[in-house]
Amino acid sequence: MRAVQIHGHVSSPKVVTTPDMETPTPQNDELLIRVHAAGITGDEILWPEPYACASHIPGHDISGVVSATGPQYHGPLKIGQNVFALLRADRGQGQADYVTCLPNEVAPKPESLSHEKAAALPIPLLTAWEAIESHTNIKPGMRVLVTGASGAVGIMAVQIARQLTGAHVVALSSSRHHDTLRRLGAHEVLDYNTPDWNHQITGVDCVLDTVGGNILAQAWETLNENGTIVTVGDPAPAWAFGRAVPTESVDRPHVRYIYFIVSPNSERLTKASDMINSGRLGPLATKSFPFSKAIEAWAYARQRNRAHKAVIDFVAV
């Protein structure tokens, strides 16, 4: 089968393509997916997993068709069914013609979306959903600030916070994205290029941060004294995984702070698929590349401030 690989070391990585990888065989309760499209997360080239994996194949967001199942799979998905999936952080290998998935990684693809559109969604969608449903206690009317709101995770967070919780959503992004974010459900919009933007908003109950760094530090100042801040910024803050205490917590000792890495969740993917089909959730803007231009796709995905999420189309000629 064809596949993308990341060779070299994280300090000097090289993205390549190969036409002759061995097709995996599903074991136990695994599903073999014929990949039609795979999303690219540009920062994955800096993660340790592609280098530790024997195949060196990256990729966690996929959309495709169930091709075969392992002998112990007795779930609801059928051979020939269209699906999309988030492959676990330590598994990946989605940027290939075929990949094996665990049952909790896979769900029916939204019927209203192409494989290319569906492949862009699992990581940002489930990251936003997990942040809101597992790590916060947002109630209707609470004030929620989403930083990096025009990025893939931010766009999903704005929509999911509005749809699942009925929160009052404030979106932080550059001004050129403000009209779009209002259409997606943001009640207020702020421009992070505005000096002291963080002094223009107070009484925030929850921050959903997708940026990290200085934006994360400034976002602390918007929170009320019992607020919650959840970040998935990359690189992780120094306090992630209990390694330290945020310096900002000195002034706000009662603020809860959480950093997490998204986990697969087929139940949430299924619910999201239904919401997309009904029009309650909108997809991301994507830029599709055929497999023959996968290296170009990776170069595009690593650009900052790009308008679309890069997707590799394994079916296009």
C-alpha positions, 0 to 999 in steps of 0.5 A, spaced: 500 500 500 501 507 499 503 511 505 506 517 508 512 517 512 516 521 516 524 519 516 530 522 520 530 525 527 525 530 530 530 536 529 531 535 522 525 531 519 523 529 512 516 527 509 516 522 504 511 517 500 512 510 499 508 505 494 510 499 497 508 498 505 505 492 507 497 492 508 495 491 515 491 485 517 486 486 523 487 483 529 482 481 535 476 486 535 480 491 530 477 494 524 481 495 517 479 501 514 480 503 507 482 510 507 479 515 502 482 521 506 486 523 511 487 530 515 494 533 517 496 536 523 502 540 522 505 539 529 505 532 529 512 532 525 514 535 532 511 529 536 515 523 538 510 518 536 511 518 528 519 516 530 517 511 535 513 507 530 516 502 526 512 504 520 514 511 521 507 513 518 503 519 521 496 521 521 490 520 526 484 523 522 481 519 517 475 518 513 474 511 509 470 505 508 470 499 513 474 494 509 475 488 514 474 486 521 478 482 526 475 475 528 472 478 535 469 484 532 461 484 534 460 491 533 455 495 529 459 497 523 459 493 517 464 492 511 462 497 506 460 502 511 463 509 510 466 511 517 471 517 520 475 516 526 480 519 531 486 514 531 489 514 539 495 518 540 500 512 540 497 509 534 496 513 528 498 511 522 492 513 518 496 516 512 496 510 508 491 506 503 489 502 509 489 502 517 487 498 523 482 502 528 480 500 535 472 500 535 472 506 540 476 510 534 471 509 529 464 512 528 459 513 522 461 518 517 456 524 516 452 523 510 452 530 508 460 531 508 465 528 503 470 524 505 475 530 505 471 534 509 470 528 514 477 527 515 479 534 517 474 533 523 476 528 528 481 531 532 479 538 532 472 536 534 473 531 539 478 536 542 473 541 543 468 536 545 472 533 551 474 540 553 467 542 554 464 536 556 469 532 561 473 538 563 468 544 565 461 545 568 459 550 563 451 552 564 447 556 560 448 563 560 456 562 563 461 566 559 466 562 555 472 565 552 475 561 546 482 563 544 485 561 537 477 561 535 479 561 528 483 555 528 480 548 527 479 547 534 477 554 536 471 553 530 469 547 533 469 549 540 465 556 539 460 551 536 460 546 541 460 551 547 454 554 544 450 548 542 451 543 548 451 548 553 448 554 551 453 558 554 455 566 552 461 565 547 466 570 546 471 568 540 478 571 540 481 571 533 484 576 528 478 581 526 478 578 519 475 572 522 469 575 526 464 575 521 465 568 520 465 566 528 459 570 529 455 566 524 458 560 527 454 562 534 459 567 537 456 572 541 462 577 542 468 577 538 475 580 540 481 581 536 488 579 539 492 584 536 488 589 540 493 592 545 490 589 552 484 585 549 484 582 555 482 588 559 476 589 555 472 582 557 471 580 565 467 575 569 469 569 564 467 563 567 471 558 563 477 559 558 478 554 552 485 556 550 487 553 543 494 557 543 498 557 549 504 562 550 502 569 551 495 568 549 494 563 555 497 568 560 493 574 558 487 569 558 488 568 566 486 575 567 479 575 564 477 569 569 472 570 575 475 568 581 472 561 581 473 560 573 476 554 569 481 554 564 482 549 559 488 549 554 490 544 549 496 549 547 502 546 543 507 546 546 504 544 553 505 549 559 510 548 564 504 546 569 501 541 564 501 534 567 502 536 574 509 538 573 509 545 576 504 551 579 502 556 574 505 563 576 498 566 574 494 562 580 498 566 585 493 572 584 487 567 582 488 561 587 481 558 586 481 558 578 481 550 576 487 549 570 487 543 566 491 541 560 489 534 556 491 530 550 484 528 546 482 521 547 478 517 541 471 517 543 466 513 538 460 515 542 461 523 541 463 522 534 457 519 533 453 524 536 457 529 532 455 526 526 448 526 527 449 534 529 453 535 522 447 532 518 442 536 522 446 542 520 447 544 528 455 543 527 458 546 521 465 543 517 471 546 517 474 549 511 479 544 507 484 544 502 485 537 499 491 534 495 492 528 492 497 522 495 502 524 489 502 531 492 502 529 500 509 532 501 506 539 498 500 538 503 505 537 509 508 543 507 502 547 507 499 544 513 505 547 517 504 554 515 501 558 520 495 562 519 493 558 513 485 558 512 484 551 511 486 544 514 490 540 509 487 533 507 490 528 503 486 524 498 487 517 497 482 516 492 484 522 487 488 520 481 
